[in-house]
Amino acid sequence: MARYFRSLPFFVVLLFTAAGATLVPAVYGASTRDFDTARVFFYSGILIAVAAMLMGFAAQGAGRETTGPRSLLALLLSYLWLPGVLAVPMAEAIGDTRWINVYFDMVSALTTTGAAVFEPARLADTVHLWRATVGWFGGMLIWVTALAVLAPLNLGGFEVTSEASVSGQLLQTSGQSRSAAPSERLRKQAALLVPVYVTLTAVLAVALALAGERPLHAVIHAMSTLATSGISATGGLKDSGADILGEMLIFLFLVFALTRRSFTGGFDAGWAARIARDREVRIAIFAVVVLPSLLFLRHWIGALEVDDLANVGAAVRALWGSIFTVLSFLTTTGFVSESWAEARSWSGLPTPGLILIGLVMMGGGVATTAGGLKLLRVYALYKHGAREIDRLVHPHSVASAGQLGRRIRREGAYIAWVVFMLFLLSLAAVMVALAATGLDFEQSMVLAVAALSTTGTLAQVAGEAPIPYLTLTDPAKIVLIAAMIVGRMETLVFLAIFSPAFWRS
């Protein structure tokens, strides 16, 4: 039996995992006496497990994947067919809906986009838990595949430094991490990362429950925070019961979406110091300090106009709302603070959606669940620009940053600029495709950025009016499905998959 599971192809392993995931809502539904929904997930899990077992027996004689390009292609295809499997129990549980809506919702959850198609009140608690579970599983999939598949191929942000941090040790991609079979790397990384991922989620869920949230909502918000999916059974953090204390707890755990070194180097005594020195964290701190300060000053000017300066409590809550929302959208989680709305009422000024769009485009850390361009690429472009300015003032100066620093400024900045251009080209293509379906310019831009950055809640807060996904036409939903998959895997990975030279190498 052990030999049987060791030789399973990647897609069969995903099927077995999906079958096991259906037990979570099935058990919860049975415990809350929602037997009809629980039976749907339980029977669907049995069906998926039987199909996976038969496929596993059929694939025993086939050779295992031994090349990086095949692993990339398998990962791409997984984002296409796996949501269809995951949509089976959800479609049966909801009942009166079309398949395209359920498939869209599952693609959104698996890619950690969190674009909610259905109103929260329409779904049962068991279905909300299923959506959060799929999003949580999608985040775990990203953690494992980023270090096991993308890192050895210098993709997904690793191309900036050409080195991956695995359990606190730096492994060159030309060494044993690249020579090992992808299936072996997947097993090793899963054994290292899955326990950490599960433990962090459990700790946050318990903390949120103790802070006052309903246990189900605490579990869903904990899953959504670690996966940066932004999925919620209440449509956000409003009415969660934990208020600012819950937001502070979520704020602390968002650090795991800023840098992979927060969970790959162990939690020893030097953890905090190691995180503080991280390049990606320093860029994130700069954004979290500067942008909320500017937003607070903007609201302060608005408060002068409405003569509301005496309300100090509203001012403090407005500042906290800006800090939390900035970090949430920087990590592409998409949770909005309850105090974010108070900032508008305190100052009388509208929400600056363009700032949120810029934040999600920056994204979080490399090999984390966050989407966007990644902070390490932004850091490389910043260092390159700073060095060029120094050379304008002192043309013959010699910078001292070490071998890694020079690589980030030169080759790293070059490839970061290429990725940035590819992102903009992808954004333009998605916007044109959405405009062809009948959407106006603002809607097309907001939806395109939300899909490519895997921040589905951006559509609710970035524009003048919320954009409901359910009312979109089928062609628009198909375009967004493709954009979410592209945003999750990145355009550079797509070019590598369809490059003959990459396969020959």
N, C-alpha and C positions, 0 to 999 in steps of 0.2 A: 504493500500500500504506500509506503514512503517513497519507493521508486516511482510509483504512478504519479504522485503529486510533484515530485522533483522534475519530471519530464513533461509537465503540462505546458502547452504554449501560453503566451501572454493573454490572449483573448479568452481562453478557458479559465485562467486564474481570475480574470475580471468577472466572468460569469458566476463562478463560485462565490466571489466576494459580494456580488449583487444579490445572490440568493441568501447569503447570510445577513445582508443589510435589511432584507424584508422582515426578518424576525423582530427588529426593533419596533416598528409600528404595530406589528401583529401582537407582540406581548403587551405593549402599551394599550392598544385597543381593547384587548381582553381584560386588562386590569381596570379599565374605566367602563366596562360593560358595553363598549361599542363593538358588539360581536360581528355585525355585518361587515364593517370595514376591516376588522381584524382577520376575518376569514378570507377576504380578498387578498390581503398581503400574505397570509400564511399559504394559501393555495398557489399563489403566484410564485412564492419562494420555492415551493416543492417543484413546480413546473420548470423553473429556471435551473434548479439543482439537477434535475433529471437530464435536462438538455445538456448541461455542462458536463455531466458524467459521461454521457454517450459521446459527446464531442471529444472528451479526453481520451476515451478508449480508441476512437477512430484516429486520433493524432499520435498514438503511441509509436507507430512505425515511422512517422515523419521525422526529419531532422530538425533539431532545435535552431532557433535564430542565433547566428554567430557573428553578425555584422551590425555595426551601428546604424547604417542606413535602413536596414530592415526593421530595427527597433523603432526608429523615427516613423516609418510608414505604419507600423502596427499601432503606435500611439495616436497618429492622425486618424486612422480608421476607427479606433476605439471611441473617439469623440463623435463619430458619425453614427455607429450602430448601437453603442451601449445605451445612449439615451432612449432609443426605441425600445430596448428591453426594460429599462427602468420605468418607462411610461405606461407599461401594461397594467400594473396594479393601480397606478394613479388614475388612469382613464376609467377603470372599472369602479374605483371608489367614488369618483366625482359623478359619473353617470352622464348627465346631459351636457356634453361638450364635444368639440371636434378634435380629431387626432392632432392636427397641426398645433393647436394650443397647448396640449399636454406635452408633445414632443419639444416645442419651443421652451416650455418651462423646465423640462429635464435637461436640455442642453444648457440652459441658463444656470441651473443648479450645479451640474457637473463641471462646468467651466468656471465656477465660483463667481459668476456674474450677478446672480440674484435678481434678475429682472422678473418681477412678479406679474404674471398674466392675470391671475384671478384675484378678486377682492378677498381680503382675509376672512370676512364674515361668511363667505360662501364655502370655505373649506372646513372640514372637521379637524379637530386637534390632531387626530392620528395622521391625516394627510399633511398637516403642517410639519409634524415631526418627520415624515418621510422626505419632504423637500429639504429640510435641514440636514437630514442624514445623508442624502445624495450630495449636497453641497460639501458636507464635512468629508465624505469619501473622496470627492474631487480634490479637496485640499491635500488630503493624504497622498493621493496619486501624484500630485505635483511635487510634493516633498521628495518622494522616492524616485520618480523618473528624472527629476532635475539633476540629482547627484549621480544616478546610475546610468542615465542615457545621455543627457545633454552635456554634462561636465566633461566626460572623456572625448566628446566631439567638438569641444570649444564652441558651444552654442548656448543660447539662453542667457547671455550676459557674461559667461565665463571667458568669452573671447577677449574681453577687455584686459584681463590679467593672465589668461591661459593657465590658471591653477584653481583647484577646487579645495575647499576646506572640508575635510571629512574627519569627524571626531577629533578636531583640533589639530590635525596633521595636514600638511600641504603635500598633495600628490601631483606630480607632473603628469599631464595627460598623455605623454608618450611612454609612461612607465607601465606598471602592472595594472593600474586601473583601466587602461585602454586595452591591454592584451587579454584581460579576462573576458569571458563570454558575457553578453548582456544579461542573460537569465541569471547567471551567478551574481552579477553586480546587483540586480534587482532584489534577489533574496537577501544579500548582505545588508543593503541599505534599508530594506523593509525591517529586518531584525533590529537595526539600530534606531530607526526613526519612529516606527509605529508606536512602540511603548512610550516614547517621549510625547508624541502627538496625543495619544489617549490620556496620559496623565495630566498634561496641561489643560486639556478640555475638561476633565473631571474636576480639577482644582478650581477652575473658573466657574463651572456650573454650581459647585457647592458654595463658593463665595457669593455668587449672585443670589442664590436661594437664601442664604443667611442675611443678605442685604435687604431682603423683602420681596424679591420676585417670586411669582408662582413657579413651582418646580419645573413644569413643562417649559415655560418661557425662559427660565434660567438655562436649561439644557439647550434649547434652540439658540439662544443668544450666545452661549459659550461655543457651540459648534460653528456658528456663523462668524464669530470673532477669530477663532483659530484658522478657519478656512477663508476669511475675508470675503464671504459671500453676501453679507448684509441681509440674509433671510431672517424674517421675523413673523411670528404668528399674529402680531398686533399692528403690522405695517410700520414698524420702527420701534424706538425705545420709549415712545410716549406710553403713558399708562402702564409701564412695566412694574411699578411698585417700588423699585430701588432708587429712583430719582438720581441725584448727582452722585451718590455713593456707587451705584451700579455703573454709571458712566466712568467713574474713576477706575474701577476694577477693569473694565474693558480697555480703558486707555493704557493701563499697565501691560496688558497682554498683547496689545498691538505692536509692541517692540519685536515680537517674533515674526512680523511681516516686514520689518525694516532691514534685517540682516540675517543671513543663514548662520552666522557665528553665534547667534543667540541660542541655537538649539543643537548645533553640531559639535561644540567644543566642551560640552559638559557643564554642570552647574556647581563648579568648585568656588573657592574663596575669591579667585580672581575674575569671576564672571562679569561683575559690574565694571571693573576697570577695563577688561577686554572689550566690552561693548562700547564703552565711552570712547575708546580709541578708534573704533571702526569708522571707515570713511563714509559709508552709507548712513550711519547713525548721525554723524556730524552734519551731513547735508540735511537730514530730516530735522535735526534740532534747529538748524538755521531757519528752515521753513516754518516750523512750529512756533518759533519765537517772533520772527519778523512779520509774517502774514497776519497772525492774530493781533499784533500791535497796530499794524496799519488798519485792519478792520475796526479795531476798537477806537482808534482816532477818527475814523470815518463816521462811526456811530456817535462818537462824542460830539462831532460837529453837527450831526443831525439832532442830537439832544439839545444843543444850544438853540437851534431853530424852534424846537417845540417846547423849550423852557422846562426840561425835565431833569436838570442836573442834580436836584436834591435827592433823587431816588438812587442812592448808593447801592442798595441791594440789587436793583435791576442792572446797574453798571457792572457789578462783579459777576453776576450770572451771564451777562452778555459776553464778558471776556472769557469765562470758562466755556461758554457755548462755541465761541470762535476757536479756542485752542483744541477742544475735543473734535469738532467737525473738520478742522484742517487736517489733523492727524488721521482721522477716519477716512477721509477722501484721499489723502496721500498714500495710504496703504490700500486704496481701492476697496475698502470695506463698505463704505456708503452709509454708515449709521449717522443720523443727524441728531445732535443734542436737543433736548427740550428747550434749553436756553437759547438755541439758535433763533427760534421764533421770537423769543423775548427781546432779542437784540433789535429785531425789526420794529416791534411795538415800542421799544424804549426810544429809538432814534427817529422813527418814521421813515426810514430809508429801506428800499427793497433789498432782497438778497443778491449779493454780487455773484451771479452764477458763473461768470467768466473765470473767476479765481478758482472755483471748484473744478472747472474744465481743465485749467492748467495743472492743478494738483494731480488729478487722476492720470493725466498724460505723463507726468513725471513718474508716478508709480512708486512701488516699494523696493525691497531688496532682491538681489539675484538669488535664485533657487528658493524663494519663498512663495507663499500662495498669492502674493500681490501681483497685479498686472502692470500695465503701463510700460514706459521705456526703461525703467529700473534706475535706481538712484546711483548705482556705480557708473553707469554711462553718463549721467548728468555730472557726476564728479569728474570724470575724465575730460569732458568738454570744458568744465570750469578750469581745471588745472592747465589744460592746453591754452585756453584764452588768457589766463593769468601769466603764463610763461611768455606768450607772444607780446603781451603788454610790457613785461620786463625787458624783453629784447629790443623793443622800440626805444626804451629809455637808455638801456645799457646794451648795445649791440654785441659786445664781446664778453658778456658775463657768462659764467658757467654755473648752472643750477646744481645743487646737491640734494638729490632725493633718492639716491640708490637705484639699483637696477630695476626694481619693480616700479618705482615712481617714474623713472624715465619711460618705461614701457607704457604706463598709463597715459602719460602726456603725449606720446608719439603714436605708436600703433593702436593703443587703446582708444585714444581720441579719434583716430581715423575710422576705426570700425564702428565706434559709437555714433559718429556723424553719418555713416552709411545707414545704420539702423534707424536713425532719426529721419533720414530722407525716405527710407522705405515705409516708415510709419505714416509719414505725411502723404505719400503716394497711396497707401492703403486707405487712409482717411478720405482722400479726395475721391477714390473709386467708390467707396461705400456711400459717400454723400451723393454722388451722381446717380448711383443705383437707387437710393432711397428717394431722391427727387423725381426719378422716372416713375415711381409708384404713386406720385401725387402729393408728397409731403413738401412743405415749404423749406426755405433755406435754414431757418433756425431749428426746426424740428429735425431736419436731416443731419445737421451738425451735432446736435446734442445726442441723438440716438447713435450716430456713428462713433462718437467718442466714447459713449457708454458701453457699446459693444466691444470695441477694440481695446479698451482699457479694463474690461470685465468689471464695470461698476454700474450695474443695472439701475440702482436708485438715483443715478444722476438725472435720469429723465423726469424725475418727480420734483427736483429742486433747482435745476440749472436754468430752465427757461422761464418765460413770463408766466406760463401755465403748465401744470403737470401734463405729461404725455402718457396716456394709458396704453399699455402694450396690447390689451385685448381688442381695442378698436382699430388696430392697424390692419391693412389688407394682407392677404396671404403672401403676395410677392414681397412685401416689405418684411414680413416675418422670416421668409426664406433668406433674404439678404442679411438680416440681423443674425440668423443662425450661423451662416457662413462667417460673418464678421466676428462673432463670439469665439468660434473655433480658431480663426486666424489670430485674434488677439490673445488667446490662451497659449497658442504654440509659437507666436511671433512670425512675422513675415520672413525673417532671415532663415528660420527653420524650414519654412515652405520652399524657399529657393534652394536650400540644401537638398530637400527631398526630391525635387524635380530637376536637379542638376546631374547630368551624366558624369561629369568629372568627379563629383562627390562620390558617386557609387563606384567608379573605377578605382578611387583611392582607398 
